[in-house]
Amino acid sequence: MCEANAYLMNEEGSETLLMEAVDKVEPDEDGIRLVSIFGEQKFIKGRIQALSLVDHKVFIKAD
């Protein structure tokens, strides 16, 4: 399986899990929409800070 987990990064650099089994990451001008393999959706006002493809992680920094 190639899905990832999405994490929100805080000011101190620690991670908070936002969503597991993320299949789609769709950025737009207002933020990022995450869609899981189960159809769950979340919209986060922020930007992608980093991707760790080997670890299957998406790091998001809130605006």
N, C-alpha and C positions, 0 to 999 in steps of 0.2 A: 504494500500500500504506500502511496506517495503523499498522503495528506499531511498537513502540519498542524501544530498548535500555535495559536496567536497569544502573545503576551503584551500587556501594557507596561511600559517602563516608567518608573517614577523619577523624581529629581535625584534621589540617592543612587539610582542605577539598579534597584531591585525589580524583580519581575512579578506581575500578577497575571494569572491565567485568565484570558478573556473567552477563548473558545477552543475546544478540542476538535480534531478531525476536520480542519479547515480545507475545503476543496478549492474555493475561489477567493481571491483577494482583488477587489475592484476599486482602485483609487479614483476619486473625482476631485473637483475643486473645493468641495466642502468637507471631505474626509475619506474614510475607507469603509467599504461594505465587505463584510466577511460572510461567507456561505459555507456551511458544513456539508459533509456527505449525507447528512440526515435531513437537509433542507432548512435547518435553523439559520436565521439571518440576524446579523447585528450591524449597526452603523456606528462608527467611532469617529468623532471629530479629532483628527490628528493626522500624522504622516508616518510612513514606514521609516523606522530608524535603521533597521538592519534585517538581513535574512541569514539564517544559518541553514543551508540546504542539507548538509550532512546530518544535522541534528533535527531537521524538520521543524524549525521554529521561525516565526515571523514576529519581529519586535516592533511595537508601535509606540510612538511618543505622542501623548495627547497635546492638543493645542490649548 
